[in-house]
Amino acid sequence: MLRYKIKKISEIDITQLSDFYRKVYFQRHKSLISNWRWWYRVGHGKFEPLLLLIDDKVIGQAGLLPTDLRIKEKKVPAIWFVDFVILPEFRGKGLGELLTKEWMKICPNQITFCNNQSLKVFKKLGWKNNLSTQRLLKPINPMKFLPFLRKIELNFANKIYRKLIKKRFSRSILISPRAIIDNYNFIDDSFKKQKPVKNEKFAEIIRDEKWFYWRLMECPYKKNLYFFEHKNNFAIVNIYSNNKIKRLNILYTYSLENHNQENELLILITNWAIENNIDMLWAVKKNQEFINIFPNILTKSMNFASWSSDEKIFEVLQNGLSDPQGIDSDIDSCLYID
């Protein structure tokens, strides 16, 4: 068996960390190296990602994001499993399973959105998965997503397509995004007015004041964060360019009065996106009305996997989350490219 060590991320030399991230996360390694404390919410509790080393060389990582869950009216600590990777030349040796077992000792309650490859490792260790959460996509400029057409400027085709979909989403009411960094106090006040929904069947992510401040105001990309408002319905979005594709990611939606208006808010956001040269809309949701605005052919079920050492908590976690959204875990953040 190879000689290995497992260390917390705070115990790793920055040079070792940089070499590893360049290999496994080349497109976003600069951001990870500079902002790993934010990415992994280091300082919230005593939880930290683990790194696997052989001969003082980092060859694997089991990342995490600490959070709190409400389960049957009780607050319990949990950790998201994120950025789980082993260098290709060391795979197939059982090191991923070994690292996961060590990671599972950090906190008794564990959750993740993961790919099928990682899910195989988790299931060996007793994890269960749920497919009720959907990742949603809506192309507004489909020409950007056809490899053989991307090099050609087909502005006329783009305009025609936008006019066609605009008819469906056209509204007399127009709304515009406002920057989070200039309006955080307003957003913070509206967060506090949200009414908690009691639900004993599902686990609920506790997105309290500290959580939102970390996720929005401490975010290295907060200049890209905006919010839309319509009749006391809100949507927090991330607007940025990735590989020459301008995206609008819907991170979080909530209502202070009428949840039926959430669907209308999304239509108004879509209308704004069409008018402002957005190429792609993205969201994560369980709500069926929300899903109906996106084409079914591009809707994808996400693996939500979980484990807990507490049988009663584990039973609830297997049902999934009550309100998963794009702001959770790293499913929005990992789309960034340096």
BELURUR-V781162 format. One line per field, one symbol per residue. phi: phi as a letter, one per 20 degrees, with the letter a starting at -180 (. if undefined). burial: 1 if it has 16 or more other C-alpha atoms within 10 Angstrom, else 0. A space follows every 10 residues. Layout:
BEGIN
phi: ???
burial: ???
END
This chain:
BEGIN
phi: .ffbcccfff eeffffffff fffdcgfcff ffffcfffgd lfoemdebfd ddcclmdfca bcebcfbcdd clmdecfbce eclebcggfd fndnffffff gfffefbfcc badcefffgg ffffdnfccc dfededccfd cfffddgfdf edeeffffff ffffffgfdf bfedccfdff fecfffffff gfefefdfbe ededfedegf fffffdfeff dffeeccdcb lmdcbecddb dclmdedcee ebcbceccff efffgfffff fffffdmfeb dbbcadffff fffdfffdec fdfddbbbfe ffffffgffn efbfbffeld feffefcf
burial: 0000011010 0000001101 1001101111 1110010111 1100001111 1110000111 1111111111 1100010111 1111110000 0000111011 0011010111 1111000110 1100001111 0011111111 1111000000 0000000100 1100010011 0000001111 0001001001 1000000000 1111110000 0100110010 0011111111 0111111111 0000011111 1111100000 1111111111 1111001111 1111110001 1011000010 0111111100 0011111111 1111111111 11100000
END
